[in-house]
Amino acid sequence: MYGAVKDRITRELDAIREAGLYKNERVLSTPQDAHVQVGAEAPVLNMCANNYLGLAEHPEVLAAARGSLDRWGYGLASVRFICGTQQIHKQLEAEISKFLGMEDTILYSSCFDANGGLFETLLGAEDAVISDELNHASIIDGVRLCKAQRFRYRNNNMEDLEAKLKEAAGARTRLIATDGVFSMDGIIADLPAICELAEKYDALVMVDDSHAVGFMGKTGRGTPEHHHVMDKIDIITGTLGKALGGASGGYTSGRREIVELLRQRSRPYLFSNTLAPTITVASLAVLEMLTNSTERRDKLEENTKFFRKGITDLGYTVVPGEHPIVPIMLGDAALAGRVSEAMLKKGVYVVGFSYPVVPQGKARIRTQVSAAHSREDLEFAIAKFGEVKAELGI
């Protein structure tokens, strides 16, 4: 049987290559940092990681992770409700709740799992979920798993959101789901308007804040703090794998009763091993660092402003904004691939994004700024983008 299946899959892979959409994986031979080594080549400047605060290789984070092995072991070999809950897991949940200003928190193996286990637990056929069209794939998949009525509104379009809320008027519960920051564009969700509509139409608000917690807002509490609506959000999902250390793991924070129900019914939580002790303890160290100082988020903000201006001044088309995700729009997938390869040869690691990661015709280089970047790093990247622009006639 596999012979026919193999032929079909091979044809599909060939078509992906011919369309310029094949995604090669470059292999790093160093830890994640502002500079990385790809294979045996010389180190290059890394401009495409989610390491927003530069904590993936921070000495204090590494020390916390190492110290956890002797005290708490390597892994739990269990799910939480059997024998997989350690004191550190309850402590991390409490610290995340405190940091975000929420009532309670539940840990997951990833934010993908957090979103995958949220909607089917809370919503039934009598309910409705109204989701932004550019929400992360994990929200989309999570919504697909639930039996609620589904409505999709145009990205950050409040008129369309209101129309969908009216369409869902007969639902028992209406839940608005949005990314805090839309990861392909760096666009920040209009949470004040969303919360206003939620109050008007008696709806709940869920925000996936994976690309914001740790550095958005004056003290890094994310898009709700950035928009001054921390007391109006019902559910926040997020990751420990980006600004908060860069490893893995996720969480859902929210109203106490919602989190309690997730502990009882959320399938990715009930059927997945407990978050590893090394990640748990390191994440506690990260939260302590961010609570004590905003130095890193302040530097990231400064770096972002400098890099955005430099790339825009070169004449590239950049999605406007203030987020350290800086998408350089090229349109053509093959061109994005050529730019990526040319930049790597010049010592800058960036990746071309094309369909199905982004819509057809909207290929781009998604650059990401880090607090670990020096001013010299950013000046170097800007100069090399200028050289490639001239060489490729962009």
C-alpha positions as CSV (number, residue, x, y, z in Angstrom):
1,M,0.0,0.0,0.0
2,Y,2.8,2.4,0.9
3,G,4.1,2.4,-2.7
4,A,1.1,4.5,-4.0
5,V,1.1,6.7,-0.9
6,K,4.9,7.3,-1.3
7,D,4.4,8.4,-4.9
8,R,1.6,10.8,-3.9
9,I,3.7,12.3,-1.0
10,T,6.8,12.6,-3.3
11,R,4.8,14.5,-5.9
12,E,3.5,16.9,-3.2
13,L,7.0,17.5,-1.8
14,D,8.3,18.1,-5.4
15,A,5.5,20.7,-5.9
16,I,6.4,22.4,-2.6
17,R,10.0,22.7,-3.8
18,E,9.1,23.9,-7.3
19,A,6.9,26.7,-5.8
20,G,9.9,27.9,-3.6
21,L,8.0,27.0,-0.5
22,Y,10.2,24.2,0.8
23,K,11.4,24.9,4.4
24,N,15.0,23.8,5.0
25,E,16.1,23.5,8.6
26,R,19.5,25.0,9.3
27,V,21.4,23.2,12.1
28,L,22.9,25.3,14.9
29,S,26.1,24.0,16.5
30,T,26.0,26.5,19.4
31,P,23.4,27.5,22.0
32,Q,20.7,30.0,21.1
33,D,22.0,33.6,21.5
34,A,22.5,36.9,19.6
35,H,25.2,35.2,17.6
36,V,25.0,31.5,16.6
37,Q,27.0,29.1,14.5
38,V,25.3,27.3,11.6
39,G,27.1,24.0,11.1
40,A,30.8,24.4,10.8
41,E,30.6,28.0,9.4
42,A,31.7,31.1,11.2
43,P,29.2,32.6,13.8
44,V,26.5,34.8,12.4
45,L,24.2,37.5,13.8
46,N,20.9,35.9,14.7
47,M,17.9,38.1,13.7
48,C,15.1,35.6,13.7
49,A,14.7,34.1,17.2
50,N,11.9,34.6,19.7
51,N,14.7,35.3,22.3
52,Y,13.3,38.8,22.9
53,L,15.0,39.5,26.2
54,G,18.2,37.5,25.5
55,L,17.5,35.1,28.4
56,A,18.0,31.8,26.5
57,E,21.7,31.8,27.4
58,H,21.6,34.1,30.4
59,P,24.0,32.9,33.2
60,E,21.4,33.2,36.0
61,V,18.8,31.2,34.0
62,L,21.4,28.5,33.3
63,A,22.5,28.4,36.9
64,A,18.9,27.9,38.1
65,A,18.3,25.1,35.6
66,R,21.5,23.3,36.6
67,G,20.7,23.6,40.3
68,S,17.2,22.2,39.8
69,L,18.6,18.8,38.6
70,D,20.1,17.9,42.0
71,R,17.1,19.1,44.0
72,W,14.1,18.2,41.8
73,G,15.4,15.6,39.3
74,Y,15.3,15.4,35.5
75,G,11.6,14.6,34.9
76,L,8.4,13.5,36.6
77,A,7.5,10.5,34.5
78,S,3.8,11.3,35.3
79,V,1.0,13.6,34.6
80,R,0.0,16.2,37.2
81,F,-2.9,14.6,38.9
82,I,-1.2,11.2,39.5
83,C,2.2,11.9,41.0
84,G,3.6,14.7,38.8
85,T,3.0,17.9,40.9
86,Q,6.0,19.2,42.8
87,Q,6.1,22.3,45.0
88,I,7.9,24.2,42.2
89,H,5.0,23.7,39.8
90,K,2.5,25.3,42.3
91,Q,5.0,28.0,43.0
92,L,5.5,28.8,39.3
93,E,1.7,28.9,38.8
94,A,1.3,31.3,41.7
95,E,4.2,33.6,40.4
96,I,2.7,33.7,36.8
97,S,-0.7,34.6,38.3
98,K,0.9,37.4,40.4
99,F,3.0,38.7,37.4
100,L,0.0,38.8,35.1
101,G,-2.5,40.0,37.7
102,M,-4.7,37.0,37.3
103,E,-6.5,34.8,39.9
104,D,-5.0,31.4,39.0
105,T,-2.7,29.6,36.4
106,I,-2.4,26.1,35.0
107,L,0.8,24.9,33.3
108,Y,1.0,23.0,30.0
109,S,3.8,21.4,28.0
110,S,3.4,24.3,25.4
111,C,1.1,27.2,24.6
112,F,-0.1,25.1,21.7
113,D,-1.4,22.6,24.2
114,A,-2.8,25.4,26.4
115,N,-4.9,26.7,23.4
116,G,-5.7,23.1,22.3
117,G,-7.2,22.3,25.7
118,L,-9.0,25.5,26.4
119,F,-12.0,25.9,24.1
120,E,-13.5,22.3,24.2
121,T,-13.3,22.4,28.0
122,L,-15.2,25.7,28.3
123,L,-17.6,25.8,25.4
124,G,-20.3,23.5,24.2
125,A,-22.8,23.5,21.3
126,E,-24.8,26.2,23.0
127,D,-21.9,28.6,23.0
128,A,-20.0,30.7,20.5
129,V,-16.4,31.6,19.9
130,I,-15.5,34.7,17.8
131,S,-11.9,34.5,16.6
132,D,-9.6,37.0,14.8
133,E,-8.8,35.7,11.3
134,L,-5.0,36.0,11.9
135,N,-5.0,34.1,15.2
136,H,-2.2,31.6,15.7
137,A,-2.6,28.1,14.4
138,S,-2.9,26.8,18.0
139,I,-6.1,28.9,18.5
140,I,-7.5,27.8,15.2
141,D,-6.9,24.2,16.0
142,G,-8.2,24.6,19.6
143,V,-11.4,26.1,18.3
144,R,-11.8,23.3,15.8
145,L,-11.8,20.8,18.6
146,C,-14.8,22.4,20.4
147,K,-18.5,22.1,19.5
148,A,-19.3,25.8,19.8
149,Q,-20.6,27.9,17.0
150,R,-17.6,29.5,15.2
151,F,-17.4,33.1,13.9
152,R,-14.3,34.7,12.4
153,Y,-13.8,38.5,12.2
154,R,-11.4,40.4,10.0
155,N,-8.0,41.2,11.6
156,N,-8.4,43.9,14.3
157,N,-11.6,45.1,12.6
158,M,-13.9,46.2,15.4
159,E,-16.9,46.8,13.1
160,D,-16.7,43.2,11.9
161,L,-16.2,41.9,15.5
162,E,-19.4,43.7,16.6
163,A,-21.3,42.3,13.7
164,K,-20.2,38.8,14.6
165,L,-21.1,39.3,18.3
166,K,-24.6,40.3,17.1
167,E,-24.8,37.2,14.9
168,A,-24.0,35.1,18.0
169,A,-26.6,36.8,20.1
170,G,-28.4,33.5,20.9
171,A,-25.4,31.8,22.4
172,R,-25.3,30.9,26.0
173,T,-21.7,32.1,26.3
174,R,-19.7,34.2,23.8
175,L,-15.9,34.2,23.9
176,I,-13.8,36.6,21.9
177,A,-10.4,35.0,21.1
178,T,-7.4,37.0,19.9
179,D,-3.6,37.1,19.8
180,G,-2.2,39.9,21.8
181,V,0.4,40.4,19.1
182,F,-0.1,38.8,15.6
183,S,3.2,37.0,15.2
184,M,3.6,37.2,11.4
185,D,3.1,41.0,11.3
186,G,3.9,42.3,14.8
187,I,0.5,44.0,14.9
188,I,-0.8,44.6,18.4
189,A,-4.5,43.7,19.0
190,D,-6.9,46.6,19.8
191,L,-7.7,45.3,23.3
192,P,-9.4,48.4,24.6
193,A,-12.0,48.3,21.8
194,I,-12.3,44.5,22.1
195,C,-12.9,44.8,25.9
196,E,-15.5,47.6,25.3
197,L,-17.4,45.4,22.9
198,A,-17.1,42.4,25.3
199,E,-18.8,44.5,28.0
200,K,-21.4,45.8,25.6
201,Y,-22.4,42.3,24.5
202,D,-21.6,40.3,27.7
203,A,-18.8,38.3,26.2
204,L,-15.6,36.9,27.7
205,V,-12.1,37.9,26.3
206,M,-9.3,35.4,25.7
207,V,-5.8,36.7,24.7
208,D,-2.8,34.6,23.6
209,D,0.0,36.8,24.7
210,S,2.9,34.6,23.7
211,H,4.7,37.4,21.8
212,A,4.3,40.1,24.4
213,V,4.6,38.8,28.0
214,G,7.9,39.9,29.4
215,F,8.4,43.1,27.5
216,M,5.2,44.7,26.3
217,G,3.8,47.2,28.8
218,K,5.8,49.4,31.2
219,T,6.7,46.5,33.4
220,G,6.5,43.7,30.8
221,R,3.1,42.3,31.8
222,G,2.1,42.1,28.1
223,T,-0.5,43.6,25.9
224,P,-3.2,44.0,28.6
225,E,-0.7,46.3,30.5
226,H,0.3,48.0,27.3
227,H,-3.3,48.9,26.7
228,H,-4.3,49.5,30.4
229,V,-6.9,46.7,30.4
230,M,-5.4,44.2,32.8
231,D,-8.6,44.0,34.9
232,K,-10.8,43.4,31.8
233,I,-9.2,40.2,30.4
234,D,-10.7,36.8,31.5
235,I,-8.2,34.4,30.1
236,I,-4.5,34.8,29.1
237,T,-2.6,32.0,27.4
238,G,1.2,32.2,26.9
239,T,4.5,30.5,26.5
240,L,7.7,30.1,28.5
241,G,9.5,29.5,25.2
242,K,9.9,33.0,24.0
243,A,10.8,36.1,26.1
244,L,10.5,34.1,29.4
245,G,13.7,32.1,28.9
246,G,13.2,30.5,25.5
247,A,12.8,26.9,26.4
248,S,9.4,25.4,26.3
249,G,6.2,25.1,28.3
250,G,3.0,27.1,28.4
251,Y,0.2,28.3,30.6
252,T,-3.3,29.5,30.9
253,S,-4.1,32.2,33.5
254,G,-7.5,33.5,34.3
255,R,-10.6,33.5,36.4
256,R,-10.2,31.0,39.3
257,E,-13.2,28.8,38.3
258,I,-12.0,28.6,34.7
259,V,-8.6,27.3,35.7
260,E,-10.2,24.9,38.2
261,L,-12.3,23.4,35.4
262,L,-9.3,23.1,33.1
263,R,-7.5,21.0,35.7
264,Q,-10.5,18.6,35.7
265,R,-11.2,18.4,32.0
266,S,-8.5,19.8,29.8
267,R,-7.1,16.9,27.8
268,P,-3.6,18.1,27.0
269,Y,-3.1,18.8,30.7
270,L,-4.6,15.5,31.9
271,F,-2.7,13.3,29.4
272,S,0.7,15.0,29.1
273,N,3.7,14.7,31.3
274,T,4.4,17.5,33.8
275,L,6.6,20.4,32.8
276,A,10.3,19.4,33.4
277,P,11.8,20.7,36.7
278,T,14.7,22.4,34.9
279,I,12.2,24.6,32.9
280,T,10.1,25.2,36.0
281,V,12.9,26.4,38.2
282,A,14.5,28.5,35.4
283,S,11.2,30.1,34.7
284,L,10.9,31.1,38.3
285,A,14.3,32.7,38.1
286,V,13.2,34.6,34.9
287,L,10.1,36.0,36.6
288,E,12.1,37.2,39.6
289,M,14.5,39.0,37.2
290,L,11.7,40.7,35.4
291,T,9.9,41.7,38.6
292,N,13.1,43.3,40.0
293,S,14.1,45.2,36.9
294,T,12.8,46.5,33.5
295,E,16.3,47.0,32.2
296,R,16.0,44.3,29.5
297,R,12.6,45.3,28.2
298,D,13.8,48.9,28.1
299,K,16.8,48.0,26.0
300,L,14.6,45.9,23.7
301,E,12.3,48.9,23.2
302,E,15.3,51.1,22.3
303,N,16.8,48.5,20.0
304,T,13.4,48.0,18.2
305,K,13.0,51.7,17.5
306,F,16.5,51.9,16.1
307,F,16.2,48.9,13.9
308,R,12.8,49.7,12.6
309,K,13.9,53.2,11.5
310,G,17.1,51.9,9.9
311,I,15.3,49.3,7.8
312,T,12.6,51.7,6.8
313,D,15.1,54.3,5.8
314,L,16.7,51.8,3.4
315,G,13.4,51.8,1.4
316,Y,12.1,48.4,2.4
317,T,8.4,47.9,2.9
318,V,7.9,47.2,6.6
319,V,4.7,46.5,8.5
320,P,4.5,49.6,10.7
321,G,4.4,49.3,14.5
322,E,6.4,49.3,17.7
323,H,6.9,45.5,18.2
324,P,10.3,43.8,17.9
325,I,8.8,41.6,15.2
326,V,9.8,43.6,12.1
327,P,8.4,42.0,8.9
328,I,10.2,43.0,5.7
329,M,7.6,42.5,3.0
330,L,8.8,41.0,-0.3
331,G,5.7,39.4,-1.7
332,D,7.4,36.7,-3.7
333,A,8.4,33.5,-1.9
334,A,11.4,32.7,-4.1
335,L,12.7,36.3,-3.6
336,A,12.3,35.9,0.2
337,G,14.4,32.7,-0.1
338,R,17.1,34.4,-2.1
339,V,17.3,37.3,0.4
340,S,17.6,34.8,3.2
341,E,20.5,33.0,1.6
342,A,22.3,36.2,0.6
343,M,22.0,37.6,4.1
344,L,23.4,34.4,5.6
345,K,26.4,34.6,3.3
346,K,27.0,38.1,4.7
347,G,26.8,37.0,8.3
348,V,23.1,37.6,9.2
349,Y,20.8,34.7,10.0
350,V,17.2,35.5,8.8
351,V,14.6,33.2,7.3
352,G,12.1,33.7,4.5
353,F,8.4,33.2,5.5
354,S,6.1,32.0,2.8
355,Y,2.8,30.0,2.3
356,P,1.3,28.3,4.3
357,V,3.0,30.1,7.2
358,V,1.8,33.4,5.6
359,P,-0.9,34.0,2.9
360,Q,0.0,33.5,-0.8
361,G,1.7,36.7,-2.2
362,K,2.7,37.9,1.2
363,A,6.2,36.3,1.6
364,R,8.5,38.2,3.9
365,I,11.7,38.2,6.0
366,R,10.5,38.3,9.6
367,T,13.3,39.9,11.5
368,Q,13.1,39.9,15.3
369,V,15.0,42.2,17.6
370,S,16.5,41.1,21.0
371,A,17.7,42.9,24.1
372,A,20.9,40.8,23.6
373,H,21.7,42.7,20.4
374,S,24.2,45.5,20.7
375,R,23.9,48.7,18.7
376,E,26.8,47.4,16.6
377,D,24.9,44.2,15.8
378,L,21.9,46.2,14.6
379,E,24.0,48.6,12.5
380,F,25.7,45.6,10.9
381,A,22.3,44.0,10.1
382,I,21.0,47.2,8.6
383,A,24.1,47.6,6.4
384,K,23.8,44.0,5.1
385,F,20.2,44.5,4.3
386,G,21.1,47.5,2.3
387,E,23.8,45.6,0.4
388,V,21.4,42.8,-0.5
389,K,18.7,45.3,-1.6
390,A,21.1,46.8,-4.1
391,E,22.5,43.5,-5.3
392,L,19.1,41.9,-5.9
393,G,17.5,45.1,-7.2
394,I,14.7,45.1,-4.7
